[in-house]
């Protein structure tokens, strides 16, 4: 990869800068508790299973990940951990959801998604998140490279202001959240918007994220893609998407610009 042509490194947040695995799990639990399934959810799944599920295609969305959890609690032939290890995990989940979701589930889905969203963005939910220990150093390193750096996430900017250090937020040249686009990832709209705001071409952007939808978004925008292994995405699923490059974490990415 020719780093000299890259003018902006655009980062996903969850799984790249912020570990919100516990918050993601609790948001599912609270939402499903409103539907009488909270206790069953906790008995059925662990934090890491739900976190990794969120990195698989459409299951990055609140509604689809909730549907997967509901369906798997009713399915006695598959375990989520086994499914996650398979390269066709999204297809397997699709078939289980198709069989497992009822009209009543669909009728309650919007309310559950709202509960999930509200809990995820509560000020008190900060205690369920943490910033990766290498994240601040990585962002500081970009300031010495001459390459602009920013974030685009499917999360709300409200939660970024809650969780990310002020010094980190101030270092970004562009910050875009789900409220800034009409079509979230896997659409590349947010990447195209970042390019427009900074007066650069999308092919001059490297978009880095931990989920398959991040790679899809980069491809949709005509940008380069970097898969980050520190977050929710398992290597088997990220490799299947054929990103342009793979890094263990964002610090490794930043060091590649100073090498």
N, C-alpha and C positions, 0 to 999 in steps of 0.2 A: 504494500500500500504506500502511495506517495503522500506523505504527510504535508509536504510543501504546498499542496493544492487545497488543504483544508483551512478554512477561515473561521469556522465555528464548530466547537464541540458542544453538542446539545445532549443533555443528560435526562434520562428518566430519574425519578426520585426514589420511589419505593424499590428496595432491593439493590439500589446503586449508592445512594447517600443515606437513606433511612431504613432501618429495620423495623417494619411494622407488622411482623408475623404474628405477634401476640394480639395486637389490635385487630388485625384481620380476622383472627379466630374468634375473639370476643364479639366482634360486630356480627359475625354469622350467628353466634350463640344467642345474643340478645334479640336479633331479628326472628330467629326460629322459636325462641321462647314465647314470643307473642302469638305464635301459631300452635303452641302446645308441644313443640318438639325440642325445646332447649336441652332437657335432660338426656334425651336419646342422642342428640348431636354430640354432647360431651362424652357419652359412653362409646360412641362409634368412631370418633376421629380425634387425632392429635393435632397440635399446632402445625407441625411441619407438613402433614398431609394436606391440610387446607391451604397452607401457604404455597406449596408446589402446584396444587390444582389451579390456583389463580394465574399461573404462568402459561397455561395451556389454552391457546386460541380464544374462543368465545367465552371460556370460563374465567377470563379476566374480569368480566362484567359481574356486577352484584347479582343481577337476576339469574344469570346462568349458573353461577357458582352455588347460589342457594338452591336452585333446581337440582343440581348435581347432588348436593348433600341430602336433600329430601328423598330423591330417587334411590340413592345408595343405602339409605337407612331402611328402605323397603326391599332391597335386592339382597337375597341370601346367597347368591352364587359368586359374587365378586367382592373383593376387598379393594378399597381405594389405594392402599399401598402397592398392591400387585398391579393395578391398572397404571399407576404412575410410572412404573418401570418399563412400560411398553411404548414403542415408538408411535403406535397408532392410538395413544391414550385418548385423544380428542374424539376419534371415531367411536371408540368403545363407550365413552361417556355419553355421546350423542344417542346411541342405541338404548342405553339404560334410562336416560331422561325421557326419551320418546315413549317408552313403556311405563315409566313410573309417575309422571306428572299428570294430575287430574285437573278437571275443570275448576274444582274448588281451590286447588293450589294456585292456579293461574289468577283466580279472582282475588286472592290474598297477596299476590306477589308484589304489587305496587306498594302496598302498605309496609310489607316486610323490607323492601328496598329503601323506603324512606326511613325506617327505624335504623337500618344498617348505616345509612348515610349520616343521619343525625348523631348516632353514637360515635362513629369514626371521627367526626369533626368536633366533638365536645372538647372544651378546653381541658377538662380533667382527664381526657384520654391520652394526653401527652405522656402520662406515666407508663403507658403500655408501648411506647416507642423508644427508640434510641438511634443516635447517629453512629454509623460505623466508625471505628477508631481511626481509620485511614482517610476518611472523607475530607476533613478540613485540610489536611496536608495536600491532598490531591488538588483541591480547588486553589490553594495557595500556589502550587507549582505552575498552574496554568497562567498565572499573572506574569511569569517570567518567560513565557514562550511567544508572546505576541499573538496567540490564538485567542479569539473570543470564546467565552464559555457561558452557557445558559442551561435552563431546564424547561422541559415540557413533560407534563404528567397528566394522567387521567384522574388524579386526585384534585381536590379543591385547593386553591391557593391559601385559603383560610388555615388549612392544616400545615402548610409549609411555613407560614408565619409563626405558627404555634411551636413547631418542632425544630426547624433549622436555625442554627446560630445566626444572629444578625450580621456578623462579619461575613458569613457565607452568602447570605442573601444579597448583601451589598456588593459582593464580588461578581455577581451574575450580570451579563450584558442584556439578557432577556429572560423573563420568567413567565411561563404560560401554563395555565391549569385547565381543567375541564370546562370551566366557565368561559374560557376565551375562544372556544371552538364550537361549531354546530355539530361536528361529526368527530367523536373521539377516536383514539386508536382502536383498531388497526388502520384507520384512515391517516394519511399523511398531512391532513389539513394543518395541524399545529406546527409541523416542521416547515411547511410552506409559508405559514404566517411569520415564523421566526425569521426566515430568509427575507421576506418582504420588509419587516421592521428594521432589519439591519442592512438592507440594500445589497444582499449577496444572492448568489444562485444556490439552489438546493443541492446541486452536485458538489458544492463547496462545504457541505455540512456532513459531519460524522455524528450520527445519532446512536447513542449507547443506552442499552436497557437490558433488563434481566428476564424479559418475557418474550414469547413468540410474537405477540402483537407489536412489540417495539421493532422487530426486524421487518415485519409486514409494513409498518408505518414508514420506515426508512425507504423501503423499496417502492411504496406507493408515491412517495415524494420525490424519488429520483436521487436520494442521498445514499451515502455509505452507511453501513450498519456495523455496530460492534455489540456482540453479546457479552454480558457481564455475568459471571458465575457466582457472585457473592449473594445473590438474592433468591427469588422464588423459582427461577427456571432451572430445571435439571438439564445437564449437559446433553443427554440423549435427544431432548426435544429441541433445544436451541441449535444443535448441530444439524438436525433435520431441516431447519429453515435456511441453512447455508448463509450465515452472516458473512460479511467481508472479513471480519477478524473476531477473535475471541480473547477476552482478558479475564483473569481471575477476579479482579476488582478494579475500581475506578483509579486507585493509585497506580496500578500497573499501567493503565491507559495513559495517565498523565506523564509518567516517566518515559513513555515511548515518544513523546513530543520533545523531550529534553535530551534524548540520547544522541 
